[in-house]
Amino acid sequence: MRFRLGLLGHGTVGAAFHELLEDRAEAVEATVGMRPELSGVLTRSRGDFADLLERSDLIVELIGGLEPAREYLLAALRAGKHAVTANKQVLSQHGEELYEAAREAGVQLRFEAAVGGVVPVIRVIHETLAAAHIERVHGIVNGTTNFILSEMTRTGASYDDALADAQRLGYAEADPSEDVNGRDAAAKMAIVARLAFGAAVSLDDVPYEGIERVTGEDIEYARELGLALKLVGSAERVGGGLAVRVYPAFLYGEHPLAAVNGSFNAVTIESPAITEITLSGPGAGGPQTASAVLGDVISAMIPPATLPPPAIALPLVTDVESAFYMHVEVADRPGVLAQVAEILGLQGVSVKSVVQRGLGDNARLVMVMHPVLESRFDAAAGLIGRLDFVRSQPRVIRVIEETF
Ligand code: HSE
């Protein structure tokens, strides 16, 4: 059985969605029992909306902007079709009208990709935390500005060069002034606040400041003081009201958002009953955003009541590459380090760093290895453990390195 998708827009995200759909349609069919297929593509210059709507079960709106996106979404919902959109402008300015149209028609309007790219901010706030009383949400919700601030911090790049890179990588809006002046983040925070607090919040209610006035000097100080400079969106209960704002802020190194770099987005949700949850991941980019859009499409298709039987048999791998930390105490005499190093070398284990501390007649060796097959490392650690100068058996802990 086919599930027909009418695609509106074929820009960075639209084209990435089209490609992803072709790649994943079969896998989706295996999970959901229906195959999602494009019934047509409408762009600003070609296609007839009424005809496309007629031939679609769901409309994927990736045109962006207010009109005609608003008009198309309303028409789709009122015609009893589900809709999936990544359009933060229209949701933050005409959300109530759209949510009402979906409620009245009894269809789904899903918009995970409108906030945080592929980071499941919307689902988690709206569904997982539906029972939680949320006090505050802090977010890095603009990939372009986070990329610019991270690059300026990491490489000392100029603001203009970092912005040009963000545009080249497909993170920025068509008009990047909405990214750097904070308006894009404000739109996303309005959507987040609507869900987190159940109050009608529109973009006009969100004061925002951007990063245009941030200087290289501010970034330099932040680094020296162990602070991270981020464009932060906040939505919180204050007294009996609600404050939703966007502004550049210094974060202490321990703050969960401080380590979120590059085009990654992250949102920290605070609620007394659950303490706090931080979600982070790619917040911009065509393929990443397209993945969130397709996830929404799948959610709008009939979800399977139970887990389907495994579609493919994947062999389970037990010997996996990993980096390792090894702690071993040895007699402190000539040639000991060389023998340990030789055994590691013979097993193909490469040492990334070594620290040796003297303990009287003995010495403590702490080594971190580059990634290697576990079997190779186990063999080396076993051999080292049998050497006569070893005073305590090697203690081994895996080290997880960042893959991307
Ligand atoms: N321009 C946006 C950003 C894309 O930089 O986060 C995702 O909404």
Boltz pocket constraint, residues with backbone or C-beta under 6 A from the ligand:
constraints:
  - pocket:
      binder: B
      contacts: [[A, 113], [A, 114], [A, 116], [A, 117], [A, 141], [A, 142], [A, 143], [A, 144], [A, 145], [A, 170], [A, 171], [A, 172], [A, 173], [A, 179], [A, 184], [A, 283], [A, 284], [A, 285]]
      max_distance: 6.0
